[in-house]
Amino acid sequence: MPDIPWSELQAMHRPAAWGIIFFGLFTILSERVIPAPLGGRYKTNLGPKGPYHLSWMVMESPVVLLFLFYVLVGQNFGQTVPMVLTFIWMTHYVDRTFLYPFRTRHSTKGIYLMITVAAFFYNSVNAFVNGAWVGHFGTWDTSWLVDPRFIIGTMIFYAGWYINRKADQMLLNLRAPGETGYKIPRGWLYEQISCPNYFGEIVMWFGWAILTWSFAGLSFALFTLFNLGSHGLNHHKWYHEKFDDYPQDRKAVIPGVM
């Protein structure tokens, strides 16, 4: 078992969580200047690209591998609640990291190296903040599993997870194999907002913040709100620029709000 300097890491933990929040605020400002080049919608040139599948798995890998590392070497390893929390986290991230990129149709486009490096760094910090909290710094006994905060948070988490997965699949089904071009998504939550996939992810991580009842979880939830909220607003704007007949009553990310 490696000798982990937990006291030094604990001194870094809360500042790192604050860093996640401030980085989320920074993404709001940066999106005003350079919209994120998601799905090829914006033609911003950010330099060289790496192969799509490999780049995606590399940049997402810390939230699986590094998170697991902190759990495995932490004092909470083997305790019931931290193991349940790890399972909940991995429900999303194992799929998101290793399976999701093979369901998309962006494999010929690649991902900018700058985006891959930035995402890898952010995910490494986030894996530390949440993984070290679950694996070492957090304290729970088994009664937490019947606490209303855990039950409600878990329900919210999986509601968001379902929304995110279904919305992503509906986007994938918009085009037949070999078909190109963009279409207006129709049906379900797409009648209310442009980005229910983003909405689902925001809901999911606020559920995580509640079920862990931690500043670590809250920092990630706020980052997700700031980051995906700003992406969603730009995507919503792009829809209106791209399609003259785009529904005027749809919101961007949060039904009836934004």
C-alpha positions in Angstrom: 0.0 0.0 0.0 1.5 3.4 -1.0 2.3 5.9 1.7 -0.2 8.7 1.0 0.4 12.1 2.6 -3.2 12.5 3.7 -2.5 15.5 6.0 -1.0 17.4 3.1 -3.8 16.4 0.8 -6.4 17.4 3.4 -4.9 20.9 3.4 -5.3 21.0 -0.3 -8.8 19.5 -0.5 -11.1 22.4 0.3 -9.1 24.9 -1.9 -9.3 22.4 -4.7 -13.1 22.2 -4.3 -13.2 26.0 -4.5 -11.0 25.9 -7.5 -13.6 23.7 -9.3 -16.3 26.2 -8.6 -14.2 29.1 -9.8 -13.2 27.2 -12.9 -16.9 26.7 -13.6 -17.4 30.5 -13.4 -14.5 30.9 -15.7 -16.1 28.7 -18.3 -19.1 31.1 -18.4 -16.8 33.9 -19.3 -14.8 31.9 -21.8 -17.9 30.7 -23.6 -18.8 34.3 -24.2 -15.5 34.7 -26.2 -14.9 31.2 -27.7 -17.9 28.8 -27.7 -16.8 25.3 -26.9 -16.3 23.3 -30.2 -18.8 20.6 -29.3 -20.0 18.3 -32.0 -18.4 20.4 -34.8 -21.1 23.1 -34.5 -18.5 25.9 -34.2 -15.4 26.0 -36.5 -13.0 27.4 -33.9 -9.5 26.3 -34.7 -7.7 25.4 -31.4 -4.7 23.6 -32.9 -3.9 19.9 -33.5 -6.4 17.1 -32.8 -6.1 13.6 -31.4 -8.2 10.6 -32.5 -11.7 10.9 -31.1 -12.1 7.6 -29.1 -8.6 7.7 -27.6 -8.8 11.4 -26.7 -12.2 11.0 -25.1 -11.1 8.0 -22.9 -7.8 9.8 -21.9 -9.5 13.0 -20.8 -12.3 11.2 -18.9 -10.1 8.4 -17.4 -9.2 10.3 -14.1 -12.8 10.2 -12.9 -12.7 6.4 -13.1 -9.0 5.4 -12.4 -7.9 8.2 -10.1 -11.2 8.2 -8.2 -10.8 4.4 -7.6 -7.2 5.0 -6.5 -8.2 7.3 -3.7 -10.9 4.9 -2.6 -8.6 1.9 -2.7 -5.9 3.6 -0.6 -8.1 5.6 1.7 -9.1 4.6 5.3 -12.8 4.2 4.2 -12.0 1.3 1.8 -14.3 -1.6 2.5 -16.8 0.4 4.5 -20.4 0.0 3.4 -21.4 3.6 2.6 -18.2 4.6 0.7 -18.5 1.4 -1.4 -22.1 2.3 -2.2 -21.1 5.9 -3.1 -18.3 4.5 -5.3 -20.8 2.3 -7.1 -23.2 5.2 -7.7 -20.3 7.4 -9.1 -19.1 4.5 -11.4 -22.7 3.9 -12.6 -22.2 7.0 -14.7 -18.5 7.3 -15.3 -17.5 3.8 -16.4 -20.1 4.1 -19.2 -19.3 7.7 -19.9 -15.5 7.1 -20.2 -15.3 3.7 -22.0 -18.6 3.1 -23.8 -20.2 6.4 -24.6 -17.5 7.5 -27.2 -18.2 4.4 -29.2 -22.0 5.3 -29.4 -21.3 8.7 -30.9 -20.8 9.6 -34.5 -17.9 12.1 -34.1 -15.2 9.5 -34.5 -13.8 11.1 -37.7 -13.6 14.6 -36.3 -11.1 14.1 -33.5 -10.8 16.2 -30.3 -8.5 19.2 -30.0 -5.4 18.4 -28.0 -5.9 21.5 -25.9 -9.4 20.4 -24.9 -8.1 16.9 -24.0 -5.3 18.3 -21.8 -7.6 20.8 -20.1 -10.3 18.2 -19.5 -7.8 15.7 -18.2 -6.5 18.3 -15.7 -10.0 19.3 -14.5 -11.1 15.7 -14.2 -8.0 14.9 -12.2 -8.8 17.6 -9.7 -12.4 16.6 -9.5 -11.4 12.9 -9.0 -9.2 14.1 -6.1 -11.9 16.2 -4.5 -14.7 13.7 -4.7 -12.6 10.5 -4.6 -10.5 11.5 -1.6 -13.7 12.6 0.1 -15.4 9.2 -0.4 -12.2 7.2 0.2 -10.7 9.0 3.1 -12.0 12.3 4.4 -15.8 11.6 4.6 -17.3 9.9 7.6 -20.5 7.9 7.5 -22.0 4.9 9.3 -24.5 2.5 7.8 -27.5 4.6 9.1 -26.6 7.1 6.3 -28.2 4.6 3.8 -31.7 5.3 5.3 -31.1 9.0 5.9 -33.6 11.1 3.9 -30.7 13.1 2.3 -29.2 9.9 0.9 -32.5 8.5 -0.3 -33.7 11.7 -1.9 -30.2 12.5 -3.4 -30.0 9.0 -4.9 -33.4 9.3 -6.5 -32.5 12.7 -7.9 -29.1 11.3 -9.1 -30.7 8.4 -11.0 -33.5 10.6 -12.4 -30.8 12.9 -13.9 -28.9 9.9 -15.1 -32.0 8.6 -16.9 -32.7 12.0 -18.5 -29.1 12.3 -19.6 -28.9 8.8 -21.2 -32.3 9.1 -22.9 -31.6 12.6 -24.3 -28.2 11.5 -25.6 -29.8 8.4 -27.3 -32.5 10.6 -28.9 -29.8 12.8 -30.4 -28.0 9.7 -31.7 -31.2 8.5 -33.3 -31.8 11.8 -35.2 -29.7 10.6 -38.1 -29.6 7.3 -39.9 -26.3 5.6 -40.4 -24.4 7.4 -43.1 -26.7 10.4 -42.9 -25.1 13.9 -42.5 -26.4 17.3 -41.5 -28.2 18.6 -38.5 -31.9 18.2 -37.5 -34.1 19.7 -34.9 -34.7 17.3 -32.0 -38.4 16.6 -31.4 -40.4 15.0 -28.6 -40.1 14.4 -24.9 -38.1 17.1 -23.0 -36.8 18.4 -26.3 -40.2 20.1 -26.7 -39.3 22.2 -23.6 -35.6 22.7 -23.7 -32.8 22.5 -26.3 -30.4 20.5 -24.1 -32.1 17.9 -21.9 -28.9 15.9 -21.9 -27.2 18.8 -20.1 -30.2 19.3 -17.8 -30.0 15.6 -16.9 -26.3 15.9 -16.0 -26.9 19.0 -13.9 -29.7 17.2 -12.0 -27.6 14.1 -11.6 -24.7 15.9 -9.9 -26.9 18.0 -7.6 -28.3 14.6 -6.6 -24.7 13.5 -5.8 -24.2 16.7 -3.7 -27.3 15.8 -1.7 -26.6 12.1 -1.3 -23.0 12.7 -0.1 -24.0 15.9 1.8 -20.6 17.3 1.1 -18.8 20.4 -0.2 -16.9 18.2 -2.5 -20.2 17.1 -4.2 -21.6 20.6 -4.2 -18.5 22.0 -5.9 -18.9 19.5 -8.8 -22.7 20.2 -9.0 -22.0 24.0 -9.3 -19.3 23.5 -11.8 -21.7 21.3 -13.9 -24.4 24.0 -13.7 -22.0 26.8 -14.7 -20.2 24.8 -17.4 -23.1 23.0 -19.1 -25.4 25.9 -18.5 -23.1 28.1 -20.6 -22.6 25.4 -23.2 -26.4 25.0 -23.4 -27.1 28.7 -23.9 -24.6 28.7 -26.8 -26.1 25.6 -28.3 -29.6 27.1 -28.0 -28.4 30.2 -29.8 -26.8 28.1 -32.5 -30.1 26.2 -33.0 -31.9 29.6 -33.6 -29.2 30.7 -36.0 -29.2 27.4 -37.9 -32.9 26.8 -38.2 -35.4 29.5 -39.2 -38.3 27.3 -37.9 -36.7 26.5 -34.5 -39.4 26.5 -31.8 -39.4 29.9 -30.2 -40.9 28.8 -26.9 -38.2 26.3 -26.0 -35.8 27.2 -23.2 -32.1 26.3 -23.4 -31.2 24.0 -20.4 -33.7 24.2 -17.5 -37.4 23.9 -18.3 -39.3 27.1 -17.8 -36.3 28.9 -16.4 -33.3 29.2 -18.7 
